[in-house]
């Protein structure tokens, strides 16, 4: 349960705040105007803000995180051969 709370409370950046504000505004407008389409778009943006996801869902288009090696045995030496 603490990981859910930790995920909601950390890593807030500008785009996440924009998604939250846009989602609240669109969902509120959709409810007030009885417009299902606007309400669904608002719910979509709210989900993105709460779950910290983008259009790619699982951040599949994000660059991979840099891997840190803890042991020297984990690092593989690359051998180069000069071609003339």
PDB file of N, CA, C and O in Angstrom, chain B, residues numbered from 101:
ATOM      1  N   UNK B 101       0.813  -1.187   0.000  1.00  0.00           N
ATOM      2  CA  UNK B 101       0.000   0.000   0.000  1.00  0.00           C
ATOM      3  C   UNK B 101       0.858   1.253   0.000  1.00  0.00           C
ATOM      4  O   UNK B 101       0.459   2.280  -0.548  1.00  0.00           O
ATOM      5  N   UNK B 102       2.031   1.177   0.608  1.00  0.00           N
ATOM      6  CA  UNK B 102       2.892   2.357   0.667  1.00  0.00           C
ATOM      7  C   UNK B 102       3.446   2.696  -0.714  1.00  0.00           C
ATOM      8  O   UNK B 102       3.719   3.866  -0.984  1.00  0.00           O
ATOM      9  N   UNK B 103       3.621   1.714  -1.592  1.00  0.00           N
ATOM     10  CA  UNK B 103       4.138   2.006  -2.927  1.00  0.00           C
ATOM     11  C   UNK B 103       3.116   2.781  -3.761  1.00  0.00           C
ATOM     12  O   UNK B 103       3.496   3.597  -4.601  1.00  0.00           O
ATOM     13  N   UNK B 104       1.838   2.535  -3.540  1.00  0.00           N
ATOM     14  CA  UNK B 104       0.804   3.293  -4.250  1.00  0.00           C
ATOM     15  C   UNK B 104       0.828   4.745  -3.786  1.00  0.00           C
ATOM     16  O   UNK B 104       0.792   5.669  -4.598  1.00  0.00           O
ATOM     17  N   UNK B 105       0.889   4.932  -2.475  1.00  0.00           N
ATOM     18  CA  UNK B 105       0.949   6.285  -1.923  1.00  0.00           C
ATOM     19  C   UNK B 105       2.217   6.992  -2.378  1.00  0.00           C
ATOM     20  O   UNK B 105       2.187   8.176  -2.712  1.00  0.00           O
ATOM     21  N   UNK B 106       3.325   6.270  -2.392  1.00  0.00           N
ATOM     22  CA  UNK B 106       4.596   6.837  -2.835  1.00  0.00           C
ATOM     23  C   UNK B 106       4.540   7.235  -4.306  1.00  0.00           C
ATOM     24  O   UNK B 106       5.082   8.273  -4.686  1.00  0.00           O
ATOM     25  N   UNK B 107       3.891   6.423  -5.134  1.00  0.00           N
ATOM     26  CA  UNK B 107       3.757   6.733  -6.549  1.00  0.00           C
ATOM     27  C   UNK B 107       2.893   7.950  -6.806  1.00  0.00           C
ATOM     28  O   UNK B 107       3.137   8.704  -7.749  1.00  0.00           O
ATOM     29  N   UNK B 108       1.876   8.145  -5.965  1.00  0.00           N
ATOM     30  CA  UNK B 108       1.002   9.312  -6.121  1.00  0.00           C
ATOM     31  C   UNK B 108       1.652  10.598  -5.639  1.00  0.00           C
ATOM     32  O   UNK B 108       1.386  11.670  -6.184  1.00  0.00           O
ATOM     33  N   UNK B 109       2.488  10.504  -4.640  1.00  0.00           N
ATOM     34  CA  UNK B 109       3.036  11.703  -4.016  1.00  0.00           C
ATOM     35  C   UNK B 109       4.377  12.150  -4.586  1.00  0.00           C
ATOM     36  O   UNK B 109       4.809  13.268  -4.305  1.00  0.00           O
ATOM     37  N   UNK B 110       5.042  11.325  -5.367  1.00  0.00           N
ATOM     38  CA  UNK B 110       6.367  11.677  -5.873  1.00  0.00           C
ATOM     39  C   UNK B 110       6.353  11.818  -7.391  1.00  0.00           C
ATOM     40  O   UNK B 110       5.397  11.432  -8.064  1.00  0.00           O
ATOM     41  N   UNK B 111       7.427  12.373  -7.901  1.00  0.00           N
ATOM     42  CA  UNK B 111       7.687  12.495  -9.338  1.00  0.00           C
ATOM     43  C   UNK B 111       6.653  13.367 -10.053  1.00  0.00           C
ATOM     44  O   UNK B 111       6.211  13.026 -11.151  1.00  0.00           O
ATOM     45  N   UNK B 112       6.267  14.480  -9.444  1.00  0.00           N
ATOM     46  CA  UNK B 112       5.357  15.411 -10.093  1.00  0.00           C
ATOM     47  C   UNK B 112       6.174  16.381 -10.934  1.00  0.00           C
ATOM     48  O   UNK B 112       7.090  17.026 -10.424  1.00  0.00           O
ATOM     49  N   UNK B 113       5.855  16.487 -12.203  1.00  0.00           N
ATOM     50  CA  UNK B 113       6.532  17.401 -13.108  1.00  0.00           C
ATOM     51  C   UNK B 113       5.471  18.207 -13.849  1.00  0.00           C
ATOM     52  O   UNK B 113       4.273  18.016 -13.644  1.00  0.00           O
ATOM     53  N   UNK B 114       5.923  19.100 -14.704  1.00  0.00           N
ATOM     54  CA  UNK B 114       5.013  20.039 -15.352  1.00  0.00           C
ATOM     55  C   UNK B 114       3.922  19.329 -16.157  1.00  0.00           C
ATOM     56  O   UNK B 114       2.754  19.701 -16.049  1.00  0.00           O
ATOM     57  N   UNK B 115       4.266  18.328 -16.951  1.00  0.00           N
ATOM     58  CA  UNK B 115       3.268  17.654 -17.786  1.00  0.00           C
ATOM     59  C   UNK B 115       2.247  16.899 -16.944  1.00  0.00           C
ATOM     60  O   UNK B 115       1.078  16.814 -17.320  1.00  0.00           O
ATOM     61  N   UNK B 116       2.668  16.359 -15.828  1.00  0.00           N
ATOM     62  CA  UNK B 116       1.728  15.651 -14.963  1.00  0.00           C
ATOM     63  C   UNK B 116       0.735  16.635 -14.347  1.00  0.00           C
ATOM     64  O   UNK B 116      -0.448  16.321 -14.221  1.00  0.00           O
ATOM     65  N   UNK B 117       1.205  17.813 -13.966  1.00  0.00           N
ATOM     66  CA  UNK B 117       0.326  18.844 -13.416  1.00  0.00           C
ATOM     67  C   UNK B 117      -0.623  19.364 -14.488  1.00  0.00           C
ATOM     68  O   UNK B 117      -1.797  19.611 -14.213  1.00  0.00           O
ATOM     69  N   UNK B 118      -0.116  19.531 -15.714  1.00  0.00           N
ATOM     70  CA  UNK B 118      -0.969  19.980 -16.823  1.00  0.00           C
ATOM     71  C   UNK B 118      -2.058  18.952 -17.107  1.00  0.00           C
ATOM     72  O   UNK B 118      -3.213  19.319 -17.323  1.00  0.00           O
ATOM     73  N   UNK B 119      -1.702  17.668 -17.110  1.00  0.00           N
ATOM     74  CA  UNK B 119      -2.707  16.617 -17.327  1.00  0.00           C
ATOM     75  C   UNK B 119      -3.762  16.619 -16.232  1.00  0.00           C
ATOM     76  O   UNK B 119      -4.948  16.435 -16.505  1.00  0.00           O
ATOM     77  N   UNK B 120      -3.328  16.829 -14.987  1.00  0.00           N
ATOM     78  CA  UNK B 120      -4.277  16.868 -13.881  1.00  0.00           C
ATOM     79  C   UNK B 120      -5.234  18.049 -14.024  1.00  0.00           C
ATOM     80  O   UNK B 120      -6.445  17.886 -13.870  1.00  0.00           O
ATOM     81  N   UNK B 121      -4.705  19.227 -14.314  1.00  0.00           N
ATOM     82  CA  UNK B 121      -5.551  20.414 -14.453  1.00  0.00           C
ATOM     83  C   UNK B 121      -6.502  20.261 -15.641  1.00  0.00           C
ATOM     84  O   UNK B 121      -7.685  20.584 -15.538  1.00  0.00           O
ATOM     85  N   UNK B 122      -5.986  19.770 -16.764  1.00  0.00           N
ATOM     86  CA  UNK B 122      -6.819  19.575 -17.953  1.00  0.00           C
ATOM     87  C   UNK B 122      -7.893  18.524 -17.693  1.00  0.00           C
ATOM     88  O   UNK B 122      -9.033  18.684 -18.131  1.00  0.00           O
ATOM     89  N   UNK B 123      -7.543  17.455 -16.988  1.00  0.00           N
ATOM     90  CA  UNK B 123      -8.516  16.409 -16.681  1.00  0.00           C
ATOM     91  C   UNK B 123      -9.623  16.899 -15.773  1.00  0.00           C
ATOM     92  O   UNK B 123     -10.794  16.594 -15.996  1.00  0.00           O
ATOM     93  N   UNK B 124      -9.259  17.663 -14.740  1.00  0.00           N
ATOM     94  CA  UNK B 124     -10.276  18.202 -13.829  1.00  0.00           C
ATOM     95  C   UNK B 124     -11.185  19.167 -14.578  1.00  0.00           C
ATOM     96  O   UNK B 124     -12.406  19.127 -14.424  1.00  0.00           O
ATOM     97  N   UNK B 125     -10.587  20.034 -15.389  1.00  0.00           N
ATOM     98  CA  UNK B 125     -11.380  21.016 -16.144  1.00  0.00           C
ATOM     99  C   UNK B 125     -12.319  20.336 -17.139  1.00  0.00           C
ATOM    100  O   UNK B 125     -13.499  20.678 -17.213  1.00  0.00           O
ATOM    101  N   UNK B 126     -11.792  19.362 -17.912  1.00  0.00           N
ATOM    102  CA  UNK B 126     -12.609  18.700 -18.925  1.00  0.00           C
ATOM    103  C   UNK B 126     -13.696  17.830 -18.296  1.00  0.00           C
ATOM    104  O   UNK B 126     -14.828  17.802 -18.779  1.00  0.00           O
ATOM    105  N   UNK B 127     -13.354  17.118 -17.215  1.00  0.00           N
ATOM    106  CA  UNK B 127     -14.363  16.281 -16.552  1.00  0.00           C
ATOM    107  C   UNK B 127     -15.456  17.145 -15.934  1.00  0.00           C
ATOM    108  O   UNK B 127     -16.637  16.808 -16.016  1.00  0.00           O
ATOM    109  N   UNK B 128     -15.067  18.253 -15.320  1.00  0.00           N
ATOM    110  CA  UNK B 128     -16.064  19.153 -14.747  1.00  0.00           C
ATOM    111  C   UNK B 128     -16.964  19.753 -15.809  1.00  0.00           C
ATOM    112  O   UNK B 128     -18.176  19.858 -15.620  1.00  0.00           O
ATOM    113  N   UNK B 129     -16.373  20.144 -16.922  1.00  0.00           N
ATOM    114  CA  UNK B 129     -17.153  20.712 -18.017  1.00  0.00           C
ATOM    115  C   UNK B 129     -18.095  19.661 -18.605  1.00  0.00           C
ATOM    116  O   UNK B 129     -19.242  19.959 -18.939  1.00  0.00           O
ATOM    117  N   UNK B 130     -17.601  18.435 -18.725  1.00  0.00           N
ATOM    118  CA  UNK B 130     -18.430  17.363 -19.259  1.00  0.00           C
ATOM    119  C   UNK B 130     -19.619  17.044 -18.372  1.00  0.00           C
ATOM    120  O   UNK B 130     -20.717  16.793 -18.868  1.00  0.00           O
ATOM    121  N   UNK B 131     -19.406  17.052 -17.061  1.00  0.00           N
ATOM    122  CA  UNK B 131     -20.509  16.798 -16.129  1.00  0.00           C
ATOM    123  C   UNK B 131     -21.511  17.954 -16.172  1.00  0.00           C
ATOM    124  O   UNK B 131     -22.720  17.728 -16.197  1.00  0.00           O
ATOM    125  N   UNK B 132     -21.011  19.180 -16.180  1.00  0.00           N
ATOM    126  CA  UNK B 132     -21.889  20.349 -16.179  1.00  0.00           C
ATOM    127  C   UNK B 132     -22.711  20.428 -17.459  1.00  0.00           C
ATOM    128  O   UNK B 132     -23.893  20.771 -17.414  1.00  0.00           O
ATOM    129  N   UNK B 133     -22.098  20.114 -18.603  1.00  0.00           N
ATOM    130  CA  UNK B 133     -22.786  20.224 -19.887  1.00  0.00           C
ATOM    131  C   UNK B 133     -23.485  18.930 -20.294  1.00  0.00           C
ATOM    132  O   UNK B 133     -24.092  18.871 -21.363  1.00  0.00           O
ATOM    133  N   UNK B 134     -23.412  17.895 -19.461  1.00  0.00           N
ATOM    134  CA  UNK B 134     -23.990  16.578 -19.780  1.00  0.00           C
ATOM    135  C   UNK B 134     -23.422  16.048 -21.092  1.00  0.00           C
ATOM    136  O   UNK B 134     -24.149  15.502 -21.921  1.00  0.00           O
ATOM    137  N   UNK B 135     -22.117  16.217 -21.268  1.00  0.00           N
ATOM    138  CA  UNK B 135     -21.432  15.795 -22.487  1.00  0.00           C
ATOM    139  C   UNK B 135     -20.537  14.596 -22.148  1.00  0.00           C
ATOM    140  O   UNK B 135     -19.526  14.745 -21.461  1.00  0.00           O
ATOM    141  N   UNK B 136     -20.915  13.410 -22.633  1.00  0.00           N
ATOM    142  CA  UNK B 136     -20.173  12.192 -22.325  1.00  0.00           C
ATOM    143  C   UNK B 136     -18.774  12.198 -22.919  1.00  0.00           C
ATOM    144  O   UNK B 136     -17.823  11.733 -22.291  1.00  0.00           O
ATOM    145  N   UNK B 137     -18.654  12.724 -24.124  1.00  0.00           N
ATOM    146  CA  UNK B 137     -17.347  12.749 -24.786  1.00  0.00           C
ATOM    147  C   UNK B 137     -16.330  13.564 -24.013  1.00  0.00           C
ATOM    148  O   UNK B 137     -15.203  13.116 -23.803  1.00  0.00           O
ATOM    149  N   UNK B 138     -16.716  14.750 -23.589  1.00  0.00           N
ATOM    150  CA  UNK B 138     -15.814  15.608 -22.819  1.00  0.00           C
ATOM    151  C   UNK B 138     -15.495  14.976 -21.473  1.00  0.00           C
ATOM    152  O   UNK B 138     -14.363  15.065 -20.998  1.00  0.00           O
ATOM    153  N   UNK B 139     -16.481  14.341 -20.858  1.00  0.00           N
ATOM    154  CA  UNK B 139     -16.253  13.663 -19.584  1.00  0.00           C
ATOM    155  C   UNK B 139     -15.273  12.508 -19.712  1.00  0.00           C
ATOM    156  O   UNK B 139     -14.441  12.294 -18.830  1.00  0.00           O
ATOM    157  N   UNK B 140     -15.369  11.756 -20.818  1.00  0.00           N
ATOM    158  CA  UNK B 140     -14.435  10.649 -21.039  1.00  0.00           C
ATOM    159  C   UNK B 140     -13.022  11.147 -21.295  1.00  0.00           C
ATOM    160  O   UNK B 140     -12.058  10.565 -20.798  1.00  0.00           O
ATOM    161  N   UNK B 141     -12.891  12.226 -22.071  1.00  0.00           N
ATOM    162  CA  UNK B 141     -11.565  12.805 -22.286  1.00  0.00           C
ATOM    163  C   UNK B 141     -10.987  13.303 -20.965  1.00  0.00           C
ATOM    164  O   UNK B 141      -9.797  13.131 -20.700  1.00  0.00           O
ATOM    165  N   UNK B 142     -11.821  13.915 -20.144  1.00  0.00           N
ATOM    166  CA  UNK B 142     -11.372  14.371 -18.839  1.00  0.00           C
ATOM    167  C   UNK B 142     -10.933  13.219 -17.956  1.00  0.00           C
ATOM    168  O   UNK B 142      -9.916  13.312 -17.269  1.00  0.00           O
ATOM    169  N   UNK B 143     -11.694  12.134 -17.970  1.00  0.00           N
ATOM    170  CA  UNK B 143     -11.331  10.951 -17.189  1.00  0.00           C
ATOM    171  C   UNK B 143     -10.020  10.345 -17.688  1.00  0.00           C
ATOM    172  O   UNK B 143      -9.215   9.860 -16.893  1.00  0.00           O
ATOM    173  N   UNK B 144      -9.807  10.373 -19.005  1.00  0.00           N
ATOM    174  CA  UNK B 144      -8.564   9.863 -19.582  1.00  0.00           C
ATOM    175  C   UNK B 144      -7.372  10.679 -19.089  1.00  0.00           C
ATOM    176  O   UNK B 144      -6.354  10.110 -18.693  1.00  0.00           O
ATOM    177  N   UNK B 145      -7.487  12.001 -19.109  1.00  0.00           N
ATOM    178  CA  UNK B 145      -6.395  12.851 -18.646  1.00  0.00           C
ATOM    179  C   UNK B 145      -6.186  12.716 -17.134  1.00  0.00           C
ATOM    180  O   UNK B 145      -5.051  12.775 -16.659  1.00  0.00           O
ATOM    181  N   UNK B 146      -7.264  12.538 -16.383  1.00  0.00           N
ATOM    182  CA  UNK B 146      -7.126  12.306 -14.947  1.00  0.00           C
ATOM    183  C   UNK B 146      -6.395  10.997 -14.670  1.00  0.00           C
ATOM    184  O   UNK B 146      -5.543  10.934 -13.784  1.00  0.00           O
ATOM    185  N   UNK B 147      -6.724   9.960 -15.421  1.00  0.00           N
ATOM    186  CA  UNK B 147      -6.032   8.682 -15.258  1.00  0.00           C
ATOM    187  C   UNK B 147      -4.549   8.835 -15.550  1.00  0.00           C
ATOM    188  O   UNK B 147      -3.709   8.312 -14.819  1.00  0.00           O
ATOM    189  N   UNK B 148      -4.228   9.556 -16.627  1.00  0.00           N
ATOM    190  CA  UNK B 148      -2.817   9.754 -16.969  1.00  0.00           C
ATOM    191  C   UNK B 148      -2.078  10.495 -15.861  1.00  0.00           C
ATOM    192  O   UNK B 148      -0.935  10.156 -15.554  1.00  0.00           O
ATOM    193  N   UNK B 149      -2.703  11.491 -15.261  1.00  0.00           N
ATOM    194  CA  UNK B 149      -2.053  12.253 -14.202  1.00  0.00           C
ATOM    195  C   UNK B 149      -1.882  11.415 -12.940  1.00  0.00           C
ATOM    196  O   UNK B 149      -0.825  11.454 -12.310  1.00  0.00           O
ATOM    197  N   UNK B 150      -2.905  10.664 -12.567  1.00  0.00           N
ATOM    198  CA  UNK B 150      -2.832   9.880 -11.338  1.00  0.00           C
ATOM    199  C   UNK B 150      -1.859   8.715 -11.478  1.00  0.00           C
ATOM    200  O   UNK B 150      -1.084   8.441 -10.562  1.00  0.00           O
ATOM    201  N   UNK B 151      -1.893   8.028 -12.620  1.00  0.00           N
ATOM    202  CA  UNK B 151      -1.037   6.869 -12.820  1.00  0.00           C
ATOM    203  C   UNK B 151       0.351   7.237 -13.326  1.00  0.00           C
ATOM    204  O   UNK B 151       1.211   6.364 -13.447  1.00  0.00           O
ATOM    205  N   UNK B 152       0.586   8.512 -13.623  1.00  0.00           N
ATOM    206  CA  UNK B 152       1.856   9.007 -14.156  1.00  0.00           C
ATOM    207  C   UNK B 152       2.247   8.265 -15.432  1.00  0.00           C
ATOM    208  O   UNK B 152       3.376   7.797 -15.575  1.00  0.00           O
ATOM    209  N   UNK B 153       1.298   8.169 -16.345  1.00  0.00           N
ATOM    210  CA  UNK B 153       1.552   7.558 -17.644  1.00  0.00           C
ATOM    211  C   UNK B 153       1.325   8.598 -18.723  1.00  0.00           C
ATOM    212  O   UNK B 153       0.682   9.624 -18.498  1.00  0.00           O
ATOM    213  N   UNK B 154       1.862   8.317 -19.893  1.00  0.00           N
ATOM    214  CA  UNK B 154       1.633   9.189 -21.032  1.00  0.00           C
ATOM    215  C   UNK B 154       0.831   8.438 -22.068  1.00  0.00           C
ATOM    216  O   UNK B 154       0.154   7.460 -21.750  1.00  0.00           O
ATOM    217  N   UNK B 155       0.901   8.881 -23.278  1.00  0.00           N
ATOM    218  CA  UNK B 155       0.174   8.213 -24.353  1.00  0.00           C
ATOM    219  C   UNK B 155       0.744   6.832 -24.646  1.00  0.00           C
ATOM    220  O   UNK B 155       0.055   5.977 -25.201  1.00  0.00           O
ATOM    221  N   UNK B 156       1.992   6.617 -24.276  1.00  0.00           N
ATOM    222  CA  UNK B 156       2.618   5.318 -24.512  1.00  0.00           C
ATOM    223  C   UNK B 156       2.257   4.287 -23.453  1.00  0.00           C
ATOM    224  O   UNK B 156       2.614   3.117 -23.590  1.00  0.00           O
ATOM    225  N   UNK B 157       1.568   4.690 -22.416  1.00  0.00           N
ATOM    226  CA  UNK B 157       1.127   3.744 -21.390  1.00  0.00           C
ATOM    227  C   UNK B 157       2.239   3.342 -20.449  1.00  0.00           C
ATOM    228  O   UNK B 157       2.361   3.910 -19.364  1.00  0.00           O
ATOM    229  N   UNK B 158       3.050   2.383 -20.834  1.00  0.00           N
ATOM    230  CA  UNK B 158       4.092   1.873 -19.951  1.00  0.00           C
ATOM    231  C   UNK B 158       5.434   2.523 -20.223  1.00  0.00           C
ATOM    232  O   UNK B 158       6.473   1.962 -19.876  1.00  0.00           O
ATOM    233  N   UNK B 159       5.430   3.685 -20.831  1.00  0.00           N
ATOM    234  CA  UNK B 159       6.655   4.419 -21.181  1.00  0.00           C
ATOM    235  C   UNK B 159       7.531   3.598 -22.110  1.00  0.00           C
ATOM    236  O   UNK B 159       8.754   3.590 -21.969  1.00  0.00           O
ATOM    237  N   UNK B 160       6.913   2.910 -23.055  1.00  0.00           N
ATOM    238  CA  UNK B 160       7.656   2.074 -23.985  1.00  0.00           C
ATOM    239  C   UNK B 160       8.512   2.912 -24.932  1.00  0.00           C
ATOM    240  O   UNK B 160       9.494   2.412 -25.481  1.00  0.00           O
ATOM    241  N   UNK B 161       8.156   4.168 -25.127  1.00  0.00           N
ATOM    242  CA  UNK B 161       8.945   5.000 -26.029  1.00  0.00           C
ATOM    243  C   UNK B 161      10.015   5.793 -25.292  1.00  0.00           C
ATOM    244  O   UNK B 161      10.743   6.569 -25.910  1.00  0.00           O
ATOM    245  N   UNK B 162      10.119   5.610 -23.987  1.00  0.00           N
ATOM    246  CA  UNK B 162      11.135   6.305 -23.208  1.00  0.00           C
ATOM    247  C   UNK B 162      12.483   5.611 -23.385  1.00  0.00           C
ATOM    248  O   UNK B 162      12.531   4.398 -23.590  1.00  0.00           O
ATOM    249  N   UNK B 163      13.575   6.366 -23.308  1.00  0.00           N
ATOM    250  CA  UNK B 163      14.885   5.722 -23.408  1.00  0.00           C
ATOM    251  C   UNK B 163      15.129   4.843 -22.189  1.00  0.00           C
ATOM    252  O   UNK B 163      14.623   5.132 -21.104  1.00  0.00           O
ATOM    253  N   UNK B 164      15.894   3.781 -22.359  1.00  0.00           N
ATOM    254  CA  UNK B 164      16.138   2.891 -21.229  1.00  0.00           C
ATOM    255  C   UNK B 164      16.939   3.605 -20.140  1.00  0.00           C
ATOM    256  O   UNK B 164      17.743   4.493 -20.426  1.00  0.00           O
ATOM    257  N   UNK B 165      16.711   3.211 -18.904  1.00  0.00           N
ATOM    258  CA  UNK B 165      17.452   3.802 -17.803  1.00  0.00           C
ATOM    259  C   UNK B 165      18.887   3.293 -17.819  1.00  0.00           C
ATOM    260  O   UNK B 165      19.163   2.169 -18.239  1.00  0.00           O
ATOM    261  N   UNK B 166      19.777   4.135 -17.360  1.00  0.00           N
ATOM    262  CA  UNK B 166      21.184   3.772 -17.335  1.00  0.00           C
ATOM    263  C   UNK B 166      21.403   2.691 -16.288  1.00  0.00           C
ATOM    264  O   UNK B 166      21.004   2.836 -15.132  1.00  0.00           O
ATOM    265  N   UNK B 167      22.028   1.631 -16.698  1.00  0.00           N
ATOM    266  CA  UNK B 167      22.274   0.517 -15.793  1.00  0.00           C
ATOM    267  C   UNK B 167      23.579   0.759 -15.052  1.00  0.00           C
ATOM    268  O   UNK B 167      24.605   1.062 -15.660  1.00  0.00           O
ATOM    269  N   UNK B 168      23.530   0.623 -13.764  1.00  0.00           N
ATOM    270  CA  UNK B 168      24.742   0.781 -12.971  1.00  0.00           C
ATOM    271  C   UNK B 168      25.244  -0.596 -12.565  1.00  0.00           C
ATOM    272  O   UNK B 168      24.475  -1.443 -12.109  1.00  0.00           O
ATOM    273  N   UNK B 169      26.527  -0.804 -12.736  1.00  0.00           N
ATOM    274  CA  UNK B 169      27.135  -2.075 -12.398  1.00  0.00           C
ATOM    275  C   UNK B 169      27.674  -2.007 -10.978  1.00  0.00           C
ATOM    276  O   UNK B 169      28.337  -1.041 -10.600  1.00  0.00           O
ATOM    277  N   UNK B 170      27.387  -3.031 -10.204  1.00  0.00           N
ATOM    278  CA  UNK B 170      27.857  -3.047  -8.833  1.00  0.00           C
ATOM    279  C   UNK B 170      29.142  -3.848  -8.690  1.00  0.00           C
ATOM    280  O   UNK B 170      29.970  -3.546  -7.831  1.00  0.00           O
ATOM    281  N   UNK B 171      29.312  -4.849  -9.514  1.00  0.00           N
ATOM    282  CA  UNK B 171      30.500  -5.685  -9.426  1.00  0.00           C
ATOM    283  C   UNK B 171      31.307  -5.534 -10.707  1.00  0.00           C
ATOM    284  O   UNK B 171      30.760  -5.270 -11.778  1.00  0.00           O
ATOM    285  N   UNK B 172      32.592  -5.705 -10.578  1.00  0.00           N
ATOM    286  CA  UNK B 172      33.451  -5.618 -11.759  1.00  0.00           C
ATOM    287  C   UNK B 172      33.216  -6.803 -12.692  1.00  0.00           C
ATOM    288  O   UNK B 172      33.483  -6.715 -13.890  1.00  0.00           O
ATOM    289  N   UNK B 173      32.717  -7.911 -12.144  1.00  0.00           N
ATOM    290  CA  UNK B 173      32.466  -9.103 -12.965  1.00  0.00           C
ATOM    291  C   UNK B 173      31.289  -8.886 -13.910  1.00  0.00           C
ATOM    292  O   UNK B 173      31.188  -9.551 -14.942  1.00  0.00           O
ATOM    293  N   UNK B 174      30.388  -7.946 -13.555  1.00  0.00           N
ATOM    294  CA  UNK B 174      29.233  -7.680 -14.405  1.00  0.00           C
ATOM    295  C   UNK B 174      29.606  -6.951 -15.689  1.00  0.00           C
ATOM    296  O   UNK B 174      28.886  -7.038 -16.683  1.00  0.00           O
ATOM    297  N   UNK B 175      30.729  -6.232 -15.674  1.00  0.00           N
ATOM    298  CA  UNK B 175      31.154  -5.458 -16.834  1.00  0.00           C
ATOM    299  C   UNK B 175      31.906  -6.383 -17.776  1.00  0.00           C
ATOM    300  O   UNK B 175      32.883  -7.023 -17.384  1.00  0.00           O
ATOM    301  N   UNK B 176      31.452  -6.451 -19.010  1.00  0.00           N
ATOM    302  CA  UNK B 176      32.104  -7.302 -20.001  1.00  0.00           C
ATOM    303  C   UNK B 176      33.054  -6.442 -20.834  1.00  0.00           C
ATOM    304  O   UNK B 176      32.684  -5.380 -21.334  1.00  0.00           O
ATOM    305  N   UNK B 177      34.261  -6.921 -20.964  1.00  0.00           N
ATOM    306  CA  UNK B 177      35.239  -6.218 -21.786  1.00  0.00           C
ATOM    307  C   UNK B 177      34.961  -6.518 -23.256  1.00  0.00           C
ATOM    308  O   UNK B 177      34.711  -7.662 -23.636  1.00  0.00           O
ATOM    309  N   UNK B 178      35.007  -5.487 -24.057  1.00  0.00           N
ATOM    310  CA  UNK B 178      34.783  -5.643 -25.492  1.00  0.00           C
ATOM    311  C   UNK B 178      36.131  -5.643 -26.178  1.00  0.00           C
ATOM    312  O   UNK B 178      36.955  -4.756 -25.956  1.00  0.00           O
ATOM    313  N   UNK B 179      36.348  -6.637 -27.007  1.00  0.00           N
ATOM    314  CA  UNK B 179      37.596  -6.718 -27.748  1.00  0.00           C
ATOM    315  C   UNK B 179      37.375  -6.151 -29.144  1.00  0.00           C
ATOM    316  O   UNK B 179      36.413  -6.493 -29.832  1.00  0.00           O
ATOM    317  N   UNK B 180      38.283  -5.285 -29.539  1.00  0.00           N
ATOM    318  CA  UNK B 180      38.212  -4.663 -30.851  1.00  0.00           C
ATOM    319  C   UNK B 180      39.314  -5.204 -31.727  1.00  0.00           C
ATOM    320  O   UNK B 180      40.429  -5.459 -31.272  1.00  0.00           O
ATOM    321  N   UNK B 181      38.984  -5.374 -32.986  1.00  0.00           N
ATOM    322  CA  UNK B 181      39.966  -5.843 -33.951  1.00  0.00           C
ATOM    323  C   UNK B 181      40.080  -4.801 -35.047  1.00  0.00           C
ATOM    324  O   UNK B 181      39.078  -4.392 -35.633  1.00  0.00           O
ATOM    325  N   UNK B 182      41.295  -4.375 -35.320  1.00  0.00           N
ATOM    326  CA  UNK B 182      41.513  -3.354 -36.323  1.00  0.00           C
ATOM    327  C   UNK B 182      41.434  -3.972 -37.714  1.00  0.00           C
ATOM    328  O   UNK B 182      42.082  -4.980 -37.998  1.00  0.00           O
ATOM    329  N   UNK B 183      40.638  -3.358 -38.567  1.00  0.00           N
ATOM    330  CA  UNK B 183      40.481  -3.851 -39.933  1.00  0.00           C
ATOM    331  C   UNK B 183      41.208  -2.881 -40.845  1.00  0.00           C
ATOM    332  O   UNK B 183      40.956  -1.677 -40.820  1.00  0.00           O
ATOM    333  N   UNK B 184      42.128  -3.425 -41.664  1.00  0.00           N
ATOM    334  CA  UNK B 184      42.883  -2.567 -42.585  1.00  0.00           C
ATOM    335  C   UNK B 184      42.454  -2.794 -44.013  1.00  0.00           C
ATOM    336  O   UNK B 184      42.982  -2.158 -44.925  1.00  0.00           O
TER     337      UNK B 184
END
